[in-house]
Amino acid sequence: MTTVKLKFRPSSVAKAEGTLYYQLSHKRSVKCISTGHHILPHEWDASKEAIAIPARGERKARLELMQRDINQHVSRWHNIFKSLEKHNKPFSLDEIGNSFHDT
C-alpha cells in the first residue's frame, strides 16, 4: 500500500519558518518531497499532522491557500497511486515522483 502524509520539519533557527513536506511510503521505502510551503512552528498541529489555521489573523488567508494547494496535491498523489496500482505492475517511489511532476 502506498501512502502520503504531510509532515513538518522545524527550522534550526529559533522562531523561523519550518518546511512542510510530503512523506511518501511504498513497500517499506520512504521518500520526502518538499511542498514548497513554510510555516511557523505554532502553525503546525502535530496531532492532526495538518496546518493549524487560526480563526483570524494576518496569516489566516495565506495558510488557507497553502492548505488548499496541499489538498490538491494530496488528491493528485492518491490518483497517481490508484493509476499505478490498477496496472498491477511493480513501481517505485521514483516513478511516483516522476508521475507527479509529469501531470
N, C-alpha and C positions, 0 to 999 in steps of 0.2 A: 504494500500500500504506500502511496506517495502522499506526503503531507506538506503543507506550507504554513508557517507560523510567523507572526510579526514579533520581532524582538527589539530590544533597546540596549544599546551599548553606551553607557555614560562616558562623557569626556573625562580625560585625565586632569583637565583644568577645572578647578572649582568654579561653580556657577556658570559654566559654559554649556552650550547645547551639545547633546549627545546624538548619536546616529541611530536612525531606525533602519532595520534591515529585515529581509525575508530569510527564514531558515527553511530550506527545502530538505526533506528527508525521503530517501528511497533506498530500500534494501540495505539498511544499516549504514548508508552513506549520508553525509550531511554536507550541504553547500550553503554558504551565506552570500546573499546578494543585497547590496545597498539599495534602499528605496530612493535615495537622494534627498530625503527629508531629515531635518534635525529638530529636536525639541529639548526643552529644559527638563532636568530630572523630575521636577514636581508635576510635569505634564504627562507622566507615564504612570499607568495603573498596572502594576506588576501582577496583581491577582487576576486581572482580566486579559492581560497581555494586549493592551489597547491604549490608545491615546486618551488621556483624561481631559475631556473638553469642559471648560468652566461654563457656568450659566451665563456669565457676561465677562467682559474684559476686552482689552485691546487685541489680544491674540486669538480670541474665540473664532473669528471668521477664518483666520489663517489655518488654525487647527482643524476646523471643519473641512476646508478644502483639502488638506493633507489626508484626512480620513476618507473623503470621497475618492481621491486618487488611489489610495491604498486598497479600498474596497473593490475598485475596478480592476486593479492589478491582481488581487487575490482571485477574483472571478475568472480572469484570464488564465491564471495558473491552473485553477480547477478544470477549465475547459481543455487545456493542454494535457493534463493528466488523463482525463477521460478519453481524449482522442488517441493518445499513445497506448493506453491500456486496452482500448477497443480492438486494436490490431493484434493483440496477443503476441507481440514480439518484444524481446528484451530491449530496454532502453536505459540510458544513463542520465545522471543529473546534468551532465554537459549538454546532452541532447535536449533536455527540458529547457535549460537556459537558452540554448540557441533558438528553440522554437518560440520562446517568449519574445526574443528580440526580432524574430522574423515576422511576427504578427503585428 
